[in-house]
């Protein structure tokens, strides 16, 4: 089971809700149906981590991908990655995505 890893905070706005933009690395072994991303305080720290994620969007990728965020537990979810250059434009990605980085915007508390 692969997981996305949040690596670099790009910007953050505190308040209620707070908004954090960060870069995430793709997993070495992408899971069909989406790979998990942990957005918790334990993982990201008190200022950038979340106890509850209201929404998240993947605003860019270094490869030809489009992405969806599927909310899971209170402070986690899955990122589903699609190959934007596939013949139908919507085939789900597969395999090693560790060479791809994703810009993620998260809103929550």
Secondary structure as GFF3:
##gff-version 3
##sequence-region A 1 109
A	DSSP	beta_strand	3	13	.	.	.	ID=ss1
A	DSSP	beta_strand	18	25	.	.	.	ID=ss2
A	DSSP	beta_strand	35	38	.	.	.	ID=ss3
A	DSSP	alpha_helix	41	44	.	.	.	ID=ss4
A	DSSP	beta_strand	53	61	.	.	.	ID=ss5
A	DSSP	beta_strand	65	71	.	.	.	ID=ss6
A	DSSP	beta_strand	76	83	.	.	.	ID=ss7
A	DSSP	beta_strand	91	92	.	.	.	ID=ss8
A	DSSP	beta_strand	101	108	.	.	.	ID=ss9
###
